[in-house]
Amino acid sequence: MWVGEGLKVEEIHGKGRGLVSSQPLKGGQVVLKDSPILLYSTRPLNPQQQVHSTSALCCDNCFRRIQPASAAIPCPSCSHNNNHHFCSTNCLSVAAASSHSPWECQSLARLSNYPDLTVHQPMERQVQARYLVAAYNLAIVNPSQFQILMSLQSTHSGDDVASAKAAVFLHSLISTLCPPPTTAQGFAFTLELTSSLLARDKLNAFGLMENIRGERSVRAYGIYPRASLFNHDCLPNACRFDYVDSDSGSNTDIIIRMIHDVPQGREICLSYFPVNESYSCRQKRLLEDYGFTCDCDRCKVEANWSDSDQEENDEGETDQVEEMDEDQDEEMEAGEEDLHLGDDEAREDFPHAYFFLRYMCNVENCWGTMAPLPPSDGNSSNLLECNVCGNLKNDELLGAEC
């Protein structure tokens, strides 16, 4: 099955479906550009909570920032609830015929007046409610895309009582909407369907990030069917970029670029979260959110660290690299020399340190991953771009390899 440039779907032992390179790939090469079948905001439903939110005001169709905020065009049907804003009359018209249908508009307005949801539940529950309304709205306005949503992976071993309770609570709220949601052919509005939709969201949603005063946050989530096929690795060989605030007509697409060269037949993986997280945090998140533990090369190395090493690591992988003791510094320098020479054994000894030095953004509190700009005329670029803050740096080592 062809998915993107130089990619194919294969069964990966112990992982299920994954994406593998069908040809040699160069660092910076764009291997996938995917459009969302569903997008939903992370903004609070309650107007009072919106006032105190630190997130920038974004258009509810294209999700670009609206600057100044006074230029926002409210939805005429729910302006009294302050729920939806648009950057232009065109975005308002497009949304009214798709993502912001009359049913979706009325549903979110109704939910914003439910204190059981907006006051007595964590913010995560409001975001889940937005997702369910968006998903059921998709079934109304585009049944074929709802079918695609339902074809995505949905179950994992991390299901728990808390998730089940959240599904029951949210399903009871959605069932009170007037009229209740209809569904695409072959699907009935049941608790089981609501639970299944929530599981698909948890496993497949990508966050569209923003940086507000040095703090990373998610302005919206999207379901990208082809991008959801990428498996996780704590030392990924690809990373994803989004350019939501660009002037492009496809600004909500996500782009997957190679971090470095890989040969044909290699699995292409993303990291599901910032690469600086510690071994224990990574394993906890992967088990709770995705239902598996990771045994990638980096995790195999860090699993053998002593308890004292792990305690240092829990404080932040980057701090550990920067604050090594004298012996570790000497080892690190030796490791770097070997890495510059392409020594495979050195790469095994220092896989995470090598990755941090070369591919982690050095902008304070960013924690983004850097990948070369797309190759030009078949030649790899010496410039690396951060996928969070957009910082560019010149990679002399990459130039030497080219």
N, C-alpha and C positions, 0 to 999 in steps of 0.2 A: 504493500500500500504506500503510494507516494503522499508525503505530507508537506514537505517544504524543499528548498534547494539543498540537494545532497543528503536528504534524510529519508529513512524508511522505517516503518513500524515492524518491530520484531518482538517475540516473546523473550524476556530476559529471565534467566534462572533466578528464582527467589523473589522476583519483583513483579512479574506479570508483563503487561505490555510496556514497551519503551521505544525510544527513538535512537536509531543507530545511523552512523554516517555511511552513506552508500558510495562515497568517493572521498579522497583526501580533502580536508577542509582547512582553510587558512584562518589565522587569527584575524578578527574583525569582520569575517565574512558573515553576511546576513543569511541565516539558514531558514528563518521563518518570519512571516509577517501575518498576524492573525487579527481578525476583527471580532468584537464581542457580539454574542447573541443577546446579551442582557447586561445592563448596567444599573447600579443603584447607589444612591448617595449614602454617606455615613453621617450626614447632618442630623441632629436631634429632631424628633417630630414635634416636640413641644416648643411653641414660639418663644417662651421665656428662656428655655435652655439654649435656643439658637442665639439669643442675645449675648449669652455668656460664653458661647463657643469660641475657641481660639482659631478655628479653621477659617480660611478665607471664603468669601461668598463665591460660589461657583454656579455656572449655568447647569440646569437640570437636564439639558439635552447633550451638549458637547463637553460639559464639565471643565471648560476653561474658566479661569478666574475672571470675575466681573469687577473691573476697575474703572472708575470708582464704584463702590457698592450702590451709590445712588442711581447709577445708570441701569440697574437691574429692571427687567420688565416682569411684573408678577403675572401669574396665571389668573385670568379674570374670574375663573370659577372658584379658586381657593385662595384668593388674595387675602381674605379676612383671617385665614389661618397661617399666613406667611409661610406656606409650605414649599412652594415652587417658584423659582426665579429663572429668567432666561436672559441671555446676553443680546438677543436680537429677536425681531418679530419672525424671522425665518426659523430660528431654533424653536420658538413657541409653536409655529405651525407644524413643523416636522414632528415635534413631540406629541402634539394633540392627535396626530394620526397614528401614533405608534406607542411609545413608551409612557406617554401621559394621556392615556385615553380617558374619557369621562368616568369609566368605572374606577380606574386607578386614582384619578383625582379625588373622587368622592371617598374612596376607601382610606386614603392617607389622611384626608381631612377628618374623617370619623375617628381613626385611630389616634390622632393627635389630641383628641378630647377624652381619651381613656386614661385616667390617672393610674389605674392598675398597671398599665404599660409604661407610661411616661414618667411616673413618680416612684412607683414601688418596685420597679425592675431595673437591673443594670442596663447601661447604655447598649451593651451588646444585644439585648433583646429587642430594642428599637431597630437596630440595624437588621436583625433577622426578620423583623416584621416588614421592613421595607423590601427585603429580598423576596419574601413570600408573595407580597402584593405584586412585585415586578414579575415574578415567575408565573403567577396565575393570570396576570394581564397578558403575558406572552402567549399563554394558551388561547386567549381570546383573539388577539390581533395577528398572531403568526403561529398557527398550530404546528407547522413543519419544524420551526425552530424549537418549539416546546418539545417535540419528539427528539430532537438532537440533544437538548438538555437532559431528557430522561435516559438517553443512551450512555451518558457519562458514568464513570465509576461512582458508586454511592455507598458501599458498605465497607467497614473495616472493623478490626477487633477492638477498637477503642470506644465503641458505643458504651454508654454508662447511664446510670439512673438520672443524673443531672440533664443529660441530653434528652432523655425520654420525657422528663418533666417539662422541659422547655418546649418540646414539640406539642405536648398536650395543651399547655397554656396558650401557645401561639395559634394552634388550630381552633381552639375555642373562640379566640378573638376574631380570626378570619371568618369563622362561620357566622358571626353576627353582622357581617357587612351586608348591605342591602343594595342590589341583590347579592346572594352568595356567589362566589366565583364559579364560573363554568370551566370545563377542562376540555382538552383536545380529545379526539376520538380515541377510545381505548383506555381512558383514564377517568376514574371517578373521584370526586372530591371527598376524600377520606382522611382519617388521621394517618393511615399508613402512607398515603401520598405526600402529605405534609412532612412527615418524618423523613421520607426518602428525598424530598426536595432539599431539606435542611442538610442532610448528609452529603448531597451532591455539591451544595454550596461550600461546605466545610472542606471538602477534598479538592475542589476545582477552581475556586475563586482566586483571582489575582487582584491585589490592591493597586490602585493608581495613587502613587505617593506624592506628597508635597512636603516642603521643608518650611516651617513657620518659626522664625526666630531661632533657628538652630535645632528645632525639635522635629523629628520625623513623625508624620501622621499620614493616614489614608483618607483621601478626599472621596473616593468611590471604590467600589468593587465591581469587577466584571467577570463574566464567564466566557472564556476563550477556548472553544472546543479542541482545536488542534494543539495549542500550547499546553493544555492540560495533560497531554501525553508524555511530557518530559518528567522523568524520574529525578529524585533528589540525590545530590552528592555534596558532602561538606567541603570538598575542593572541586567546585564545578568547572567544567571546561567551556561553558557558555553562560551568558547572563542576558537578562531581558531589559530593554529600554522602552520607556514611554515618553512621548513628547506632547502631553495633553495641552499645554498652553501654546503650542505652535499654531501657525495659521493654516496648516494643512487641513484639507477636508476630511482626512482620515486620522485626525489627531488622537482618537481613542484606541487606535490600533496599538498592539504591542509588537516590538521587534526583538527577535532573538539573535544575538551576535556571538560568534565564537570568541573566547578569551585568548586562546592560543591555537596553534596548529594541531590537528589530530589526524591520524591515518584512517583509511577506510576500514569499516567494521567496528569502530569504537563507539560505545554508547555515549550519547550526548546528554548531559545532565545540567540542571540548574540547582542552585541552593534555594530552598524554600524560605529562607530568612537570612539576615545579615551574617556574613561568614565569620565575624569576630566572636560569636557566641561560644561559650565554653562547652566542653564535652558533655557535662551533666545537663546543662540547659538544652543543648541540642537534642540529646536522647529523650529528655522529658517532653519537649514540644512535639517531636516526631511521634512518640508513642501516644500522647494524648490527642493530638490533632489528626494524625494520619494512620495510626495503628501499627507502626512498625518501629523497630530499632535499627540503627544504621551501623553497618560494618564496613564502611568505605575505608580506604587506605589511611586517611587521617584519623578516623575513629579507632582503627586498630593500633595506631601509634599511641594515641592519647589514653586508650584504655589501660595501657601498661604503665602509665605514670604513677608515681607514688602519691599517697594521700596529700602530702605537703605540696607536691607539684600541682595536684588537682585543685587544691584550695587557691593557689595563686591563679590558676587558669580560670576559676569561677569568677575572679575579679575582673576578667577581661583579657582575651587572648592578646590584644595589641599591647596592653600594659606589660604583659609578660615578656613579649619580644623586646620591648624597649628597656625593661628593667632587669635584664638577666644579670646574674652575678658574673664575676670576672672569668671563671672557667667557662661558663656558658657563652660569654662574649667571644672567647677564643675559639670555641667550637663553631660558633655562628659564623665568624670570619672565615674559618677554614671551609665551612659548608658553603658559604657564598662563593668562594673561589672555585670550588668544585662545580657548583651550579652554573657558574659562568662558562665553565668548560663543558657543560652538558653531561656531568657525571651522574648516571642513573642511580648509583648507590647513594650518593649525597642527596638526591631527590627523595629517596625513601627515608633517609634519616631526618630530613628537615622539610617534609612536604608542606606543613602549614606555615612555617617561617618563610620559606621561599615564596609561597603564594601571597602572604601578607606584604612582603617587601615589594613585590612587583605589581600585584593586582588589587591591593586594597587602597582605597582613596585615603590620602593623608590629610584631608581637610578635617578640622576638629569636629567631633561628634557626627560625622557623616556616615562612616561605616559602609559606604557604597563599594561596589566592585567595578574595576576598570577593565575595559576591553579596547583593543585597537579600533581606530576608525576603519570603515570599510576599505578594502584594498582598492587601489586605483591602477588601472592598466595592468592588473595581475600582480602588482607589487604591494606588499604589506606596508601599512602606515606605521611610522615611528610614534605617532601620537596616540595616547590612551585616553579614553573618555570615561568619566564616572557615571554609572547608571542611576545615581541618586541626585547629586548636586550639579552634574555637568562639567565638573572640573576637568581640565586637560593637562596632561603632563607628557614630556618627551621621554620615551623609553630608549635609552642608549643601547641597552642590551638587545632589544628587539632589532634595532638598526644594525647591530653587529651580526646578528643571526641572518638578516636579510642579505 
